[in-house]
Amino acid sequence: VGGESGGVGSWFSSSSSLLSLSMGERRRRGFVCPVVGSRRLLSSVSSVGGESGGVGSWFSSSSSLLSLSMGERRRRGFVCPVVGSRRLLSSVSSVGGESGGAKLTHVSEESGLPTMVDVSEKKVTTRTATAVSIISLPPSISSLLTDGEIQTKKGPVFATAIIAGTMAAKKTDALIPFCHQIPLDGCKIDIRLNDNQITIEAMVRTHHRTGVEMEALVASSVAALTVYDMCKAISHEMVIEKTYLLQKSGGKSDIRAPGST
């Protein structure tokens, strides 16, 4: 997270002492700070103490600390084990970059707790998103392709996967906690088999205040899982290799995966 003059180092006050250690030595001593999943390591701390010292003194005065039980802190993954302290960093407004970086929009700056983003002030626009899932198949499955479809005892694999992916896209808000309920104008899923690799492409469209990239990702993911379920009686040697966002448009910024056309 960040470069030499940013990232984790910028969270700590200048009075904190940092010591150069090898990565292995830092890990062995338990000096990893996973508060926001950073790989940067705090190798030494100048003070360990109570309410007026310890972990609190490492962070600049702008950092927000929230009192939670140790169990709750561990459950949320916010414990900083550098010196086994119980103090908690409850919110980080930005990560990475020399001058800030991307904000964690699903974390409240006031409370440090998870929250749904308020989109009421956003403009209603036509928004699209396309996601792709890739599945590698063993020859025992790919050889069953006939007229663009694989038939199993459960039924047509691709047709069933398309139905499952479409149903999942419409239920995304019930699966992903802070997704909004979005009326979908369209959901098109295309499945292609090339050699021993299946490509599932899900394109979702809406006219709304927020985008549908999660709906597209859920659609392609569930379609891939359905292919696995339909074919597992033949072989378990299938691998869902990756799922990624191909493109999204209509929001604050358009995104297209590198190398895509």
C-alpha positions as CSV (number, residue, x, y, z in Angstrom):
1,V,0.0,0.0,0.0
2,G,1.8,3.1,-1.2
3,G,5.5,3.7,-1.9
4,E,8.4,4.4,0.4
5,S,7.0,7.8,1.5
6,G,3.4,6.7,1.6
7,G,1.2,3.7,2.6
8,V,1.5,2.3,6.1
9,G,4.4,4.5,6.9
10,S,2.2,7.5,6.6
11,W,-0.2,6.3,9.2
12,F,2.4,6.5,12.0
13,S,3.6,9.6,13.6
14,S,7.1,10.8,13.0
15,S,8.1,9.8,16.6
16,S,7.6,6.1,15.8
17,S,10.8,4.2,15.3
18,L,11.1,1.9,12.2
19,L,13.8,-0.7,11.9
20,S,14.9,-2.4,8.6
21,L,14.4,-6.1,8.9
22,S,14.1,-8.8,6.2
23,M,10.5,-9.9,5.3
24,G,11.1,-13.3,6.9
25,E,12.4,-11.8,10.1
26,R,9.4,-9.4,10.3
27,R,7.0,-12.2,9.8
28,R,8.8,-14.4,12.3
29,R,8.5,-11.7,15.0
30,G,4.8,-11.1,14.3
31,F,5.3,-7.5,13.2
32,V,2.9,-7.6,10.3
33,C,0.2,-4.9,10.5
34,P,-2.9,-6.2,8.6
35,V,-5.3,-3.4,9.5
36,V,-6.2,-2.8,5.8
37,G,-4.5,-5.9,4.4
38,S,-1.2,-4.0,3.8
39,R,2.1,-5.8,3.3
40,R,4.0,-3.0,4.8
41,L,5.4,-3.9,8.2
42,L,5.9,-2.0,11.4
43,S,9.2,-3.4,12.7
44,S,9.5,-1.6,16.1
45,V,7.4,0.6,18.3
46,S,8.7,3.3,20.6
47,S,6.0,2.9,23.3
48,V,3.5,0.3,24.4
49,G,0.9,1.4,26.9
50,G,-2.6,2.2,28.0
51,E,-5.1,4.8,26.9
52,S,-2.6,7.6,26.6
53,G,0.2,5.5,24.8
54,G,0.8,2.3,22.9
55,V,-0.8,1.8,19.6
56,G,-2.6,5.1,19.7
57,S,0.7,7.0,19.7
58,W,1.7,5.3,16.4
59,F,-1.1,6.9,14.4
60,S,-1.5,10.5,13.5
61,S,-4.1,12.5,15.3
62,S,-6.4,12.3,12.3
63,S,-6.8,8.5,12.7
64,S,-10.1,7.3,14.2
65,L,-10.0,4.7,17.0
66,L,-13.2,2.8,18.1
67,S,-13.6,0.8,21.3
68,L,-14.7,-2.7,20.6
69,S,-14.2,-6.0,22.4
70,M,-11.2,-8.1,21.4
71,G,-13.4,-10.8,20.0
72,E,-15.2,-8.3,17.8
73,R,-12.0,-6.7,16.6
74,R,-10.6,-10.1,15.7
75,R,-13.8,-11.0,13.9
76,R,-13.6,-7.9,11.8
77,G,-9.9,-8.5,11.1
78,F,-9.0,-5.0,12.5
79,V,-6.6,-6.1,15.3
80,C,-3.0,-4.7,14.9
81,P,-0.8,-7.4,16.5
82,V,2.5,-5.5,16.2
83,V,2.9,-5.6,20.0
84,G,-0.2,-7.6,20.9
85,S,-2.2,-4.4,21.5
86,R,-6.0,-4.3,22.0
87,R,-6.2,-0.9,20.4
88,L,-8.1,-0.8,17.0
89,L,-7.8,1.3,13.9
90,S,-11.5,1.6,13.0
91,S,-11.3,3.5,9.8
92,V,-8.9,4.4,7.1
93,S,-10.1,7.0,4.7
94,S,-7.7,6.2,1.9
95,V,-5.1,3.7,0.9
96,G,-2.0,3.9,-1.3
97,G,-0.6,6.6,-3.4
98,E,1.6,9.6,-2.6
99,S,-1.4,11.9,-2.1
100,G,-4.1,9.6,-0.9
101,G,-5.6,7.0,-3.2
102,A,-9.0,5.3,-3.5
103,K,-11.4,5.9,-0.7
104,L,-13.0,3.0,1.1
105,T,-16.6,4.0,0.2
106,H,-18.3,1.2,2.2
107,V,-16.6,2.3,5.5
108,S,-18.2,5.3,7.3
109,E,-15.7,8.1,8.0
110,E,-17.6,9.0,11.1
111,S,-17.9,5.6,12.8
112,G,-15.5,3.4,11.0
113,L,-18.3,0.8,10.5
114,P,-19.5,-0.7,7.3
115,T,-22.2,1.2,5.5
116,M,-24.2,1.3,2.2
117,V,-23.2,4.2,-0.1
118,D,-26.0,6.8,-0.4
119,V,-26.6,7.2,-4.2
120,S,-29.6,9.5,-4.0
121,E,-27.7,12.5,-5.3
122,K,-26.2,10.7,-8.3
123,K,-27.5,11.2,-11.8
124,V,-29.7,8.6,-13.4
125,T,-27.8,7.3,-16.5
126,T,-27.7,4.2,-18.7
127,R,-25.1,2.0,-17.2
128,T,-23.6,-1.3,-18.5
129,A,-21.1,-3.8,-17.2
130,T,-19.6,-7.0,-18.7
131,A,-17.9,-9.7,-16.7
132,V,-16.1,-12.8,-17.8
133,S,-15.5,-16.2,-16.2
134,I,-13.1,-18.8,-17.6
135,I,-13.4,-22.5,-17.0
136,S,-10.9,-25.2,-18.2
137,L,-12.4,-28.6,-18.9
138,P,-10.9,-32.0,-19.3
139,P,-11.3,-33.7,-22.7
140,S,-13.9,-36.1,-21.2
141,I,-16.3,-33.1,-20.9
142,S,-15.3,-31.0,-23.8
143,S,-15.7,-33.9,-26.2
144,L,-19.4,-34.1,-25.4
145,L,-20.0,-30.8,-27.2
146,T,-22.7,-31.2,-29.9
147,D,-24.3,-28.4,-31.8
148,G,-23.0,-25.8,-29.4
149,E,-24.3,-27.5,-26.3
150,I,-23.2,-30.2,-23.8
151,Q,-25.9,-32.6,-22.8
152,T,-25.8,-34.4,-19.4
153,K,-28.2,-36.4,-17.4
154,K,-29.2,-33.2,-15.6
155,G,-30.0,-31.5,-18.9
156,P,-28.4,-28.9,-21.3
157,V,-25.4,-27.4,-19.5
158,F,-25.1,-24.0,-21.2
159,A,-28.8,-23.3,-21.3
160,T,-29.1,-24.1,-17.6
161,A,-26.0,-21.9,-16.8
162,I,-27.5,-19.0,-18.7
163,I,-30.8,-19.2,-16.7
164,A,-28.9,-19.5,-13.4
165,G,-26.6,-16.6,-14.2
166,T,-29.6,-14.4,-15.1
167,M,-31.5,-15.3,-11.9
168,A,-28.4,-14.6,-9.8
169,A,-27.9,-11.1,-11.4
170,K,-31.4,-10.2,-10.3
171,K,-30.6,-11.3,-6.7
172,T,-27.2,-9.7,-6.4
173,D,-28.4,-7.3,-3.6
174,A,-29.4,-10.4,-1.5
175,L,-25.9,-11.9,-1.9
176,I,-23.6,-8.9,-1.6
177,P,-24.4,-6.9,1.6
178,F,-24.1,-3.4,0.4
179,C,-25.3,-3.7,-3.2
180,H,-28.3,-1.6,-4.0
181,Q,-31.6,-3.0,-5.4
182,I,-31.2,-2.2,-9.0
183,P,-33.9,-2.7,-11.7
184,L,-32.2,-4.5,-14.5
185,D,-33.1,-3.5,-18.1
186,G,-31.3,-6.5,-19.6
187,C,-29.0,-9.4,-18.8
188,K,-27.3,-11.3,-21.7
189,I,-25.1,-14.3,-21.1
190,D,-23.0,-15.8,-23.8
191,I,-21.2,-19.1,-23.4
192,R,-18.5,-20.3,-25.8
193,L,-16.4,-23.5,-25.8
194,N,-13.0,-23.2,-27.5
195,D,-10.8,-26.3,-27.3
196,N,-11.0,-27.2,-23.6
197,Q,-11.9,-23.8,-22.3
198,I,-15.3,-22.3,-21.6
199,T,-15.7,-18.5,-21.7
200,I,-18.8,-17.1,-20.0
201,E,-19.5,-13.4,-20.8
202,A,-22.3,-11.7,-18.9
203,M,-23.5,-8.2,-19.9
204,V,-25.9,-6.3,-17.7
205,R,-27.7,-3.0,-18.4
206,T,-29.7,-0.6,-16.3
207,H,-30.9,3.0,-16.2
208,H,-30.2,4.0,-12.6
209,R,-28.1,6.0,-10.2
210,T,-25.4,3.3,-9.6
211,G,-23.7,0.7,-11.8
212,V,-24.2,-3.0,-12.4
213,E,-20.6,-4.4,-12.3
214,M,-21.4,-6.6,-9.3
215,E,-24.5,-7.9,-11.1
216,A,-22.4,-8.8,-14.1
217,L,-19.7,-10.5,-11.9
218,V,-22.3,-12.4,-10.0
219,A,-24.0,-13.5,-13.2
220,S,-20.8,-14.9,-14.8
221,S,-19.7,-16.5,-11.5
222,V,-22.9,-18.3,-10.9
223,A,-23.1,-19.4,-14.5
224,A,-19.6,-20.9,-14.1
225,L,-20.6,-22.7,-10.9
226,T,-23.6,-24.1,-12.6
227,V,-21.5,-25.5,-15.4
228,Y,-19.4,-27.2,-12.7
229,D,-22.4,-28.6,-11.0
230,M,-23.9,-29.9,-14.3
231,C,-20.7,-31.6,-15.3
232,K,-19.2,-32.8,-12.0
233,A,-20.7,-36.3,-12.4
234,I,-18.5,-36.7,-15.5
235,S,-15.3,-35.3,-14.0
236,H,-14.1,-33.1,-11.2
237,E,-11.1,-32.0,-13.2
238,M,-12.7,-28.7,-14.1
239,V,-11.1,-25.5,-12.9
240,I,-12.8,-22.1,-12.7
241,E,-9.7,-20.2,-13.6
242,K,-10.7,-16.6,-13.2
243,T,-13.6,-14.1,-13.1
244,Y,-13.0,-10.5,-14.0
245,L,-14.7,-7.2,-15.0
246,L,-14.3,-6.7,-18.8
247,Q,-15.9,-3.3,-18.9
248,K,-18.3,-0.9,-17.3
249,S,-19.7,2.4,-18.6
250,G,-22.2,5.1,-17.8
251,G,-20.9,6.1,-14.4
252,K,-18.3,8.6,-13.1
253,S,-15.7,6.8,-15.1
254,D,-15.6,4.1,-17.8
255,I,-13.4,1.1,-17.2
256,R,-12.1,-1.5,-19.7
257,A,-9.8,-4.4,-18.9
258,P,-6.3,-4.0,-20.3
259,G,-6.0,-5.8,-23.7
260,S,-9.7,-6.1,-24.3
261,T,-11.4,-4.7,-27.4
